[in-house]
Amino acid sequence: MKNIFKWCVALAVIATLTGCVRTAPIDQINSTVSAGHTEAQVRTAILKAGQQRQWIMSQAGPGVINGRLQSRDHVAEIRITYTASSYSINYSSSLNLLASGSKIHKSYNRWVRNLDKDIQLNLSAAAAGL
């Protein structure tokens, strides 16, 4: 009987720790754009990266793009503000991503980091004239 109790306690601890590992602090991406880019080039790089990563992007006003990504039953919404010299990717809302306070499912951070990487690649390609 004691062994069964020990196993139950051990499984409860493992389940609790596994649940905690799935969340992380929400990444706030703030990137600088190298000199020589126009605001239109930055906007184009953001929209193209969103398309490449299957985000639904929409212009929300001058210097602002809203993005939405749906993966199975998970939804992430972001707000990207940009100028010719910088851009920021900020969390707006989500569905089924365990968002609580300043933490969210790790997948969200992976998605926005990949989006940031593709924006940087698109800006580099634009600077190289590709």
C-alpha positions in Angstrom: 0.0 0.0 0.0 2.9 2.4 0.8 4.4 1.7 -2.6 1.2 2.6 -4.4 1.0 5.9 -2.4 4.6 6.7 -3.3 4.0 6.1 -7.0 0.9 8.2 -6.9 2.8 11.1 -5.3 5.7 10.7 -7.8 3.3 10.8 -10.7 1.5 13.9 -9.3 4.9 15.7 -9.0 5.9 14.7 -12.5 2.6 15.9 -13.9 2.9 19.2 -12.1 6.4 19.8 -13.3 5.5 18.8 -16.9 2.7 21.4 -16.9 5.0 24.2 -15.8 7.6 23.4 -18.4 5.1 24.1 -21.2 4.9 27.9 -20.4 7.6 30.6 -20.6 7.6 34.4 -20.2 6.1 36.1 -23.3 8.8 37.3 -25.7 8.7 40.9 -26.6 10.6 41.4 -29.9 12.3 44.8 -30.4 14.5 44.8 -33.5 16.6 47.5 -35.1 16.6 47.8 -38.9 19.9 48.7 -40.6 20.2 52.1 -42.2 19.1 52.5 -45.8 15.6 50.9 -45.5 12.4 52.8 -46.0 9.3 52.3 -44.0 7.7 50.7 -47.1 10.5 48.2 -47.3 10.1 47.3 -43.6 6.3 46.9 -44.1 6.9 44.7 -47.1 9.4 42.5 -45.2 7.0 42.1 -42.3 4.0 41.2 -44.6 6.2 38.8 -46.6 7.5 37.1 -43.5 4.0 36.7 -42.2 2.9 35.1 -45.4 5.9 32.8 -45.4 5.0 31.7 -41.8 1.3 31.4 -42.5 0.3 34.4 -40.3 -2.8 36.4 -41.5 -1.5 40.0 -41.6 -3.6 43.1 -41.9 -2.6 46.8 -42.0 -4.1 48.4 -38.9 -3.0 51.9 -39.6 0.2 53.8 -40.4 3.1 51.9 -38.9 1.0 49.1 -37.4 0.2 45.6 -38.6 -1.9 43.1 -36.8 -1.1 39.4 -37.2 -3.0 36.2 -36.4 -1.8 32.6 -36.5 -4.0 29.6 -36.1 -2.4 26.2 -35.5 -4.9 23.5 -34.9 -7.0 24.8 -32.0 -4.4 27.4 -30.9 -4.6 31.0 -31.9 -2.1 33.8 -31.4 -2.7 37.5 -32.1 0.1 40.0 -32.3 0.6 43.7 -33.0 3.6 44.8 -35.0 4.6 48.5 -34.9 7.3 49.6 -37.3 9.3 52.5 -38.7 12.1 52.7 -41.2 14.6 52.1 -38.4 12.9 49.5 -36.1 10.0 47.2 -35.4 8.4 45.6 -32.4 6.3 42.4 -32.2 4.0 42.5 -29.2 1.5 39.9 -27.9 -2.1 41.0 -28.2 -4.2 37.9 -27.3 -4.4 34.1 -27.7 -6.7 31.1 -27.4 -5.6 27.8 -25.9 -2.0 28.9 -25.3 -2.1 28.8 -21.5 -1.6 32.6 -21.3 -1.6 33.7 -17.7 -0.1 37.0 -16.6 3.2 37.3 -18.4 3.5 33.6 -19.3 2.4 31.7 -22.4 2.9 28.3 -24.1 6.4 28.0 -25.5 5.0 27.6 -29.0 4.0 31.2 -29.1 7.6 32.3 -28.5 8.9 30.0 -31.2 6.4 31.4 -33.6 7.3 35.0 -33.0 11.0 34.3 -33.1 10.7 32.5 -36.4 8.6 35.5 -37.7 11.4 37.9 -36.5 14.0 35.8 -38.2 12.2 35.8 -41.5 11.6 39.6 -41.3 15.4 40.0 -40.8 16.1 37.7 -43.8 13.6 39.7 -46.0 15.3 43.0 -45.0 18.7 41.5 -45.8 17.5 40.3 -49.2 16.0 43.8 -49.9 19.3 45.4 -49.0 21.1 43.1 -51.3 18.7 43.8 -54.1 17.4 40.3 -54.3 
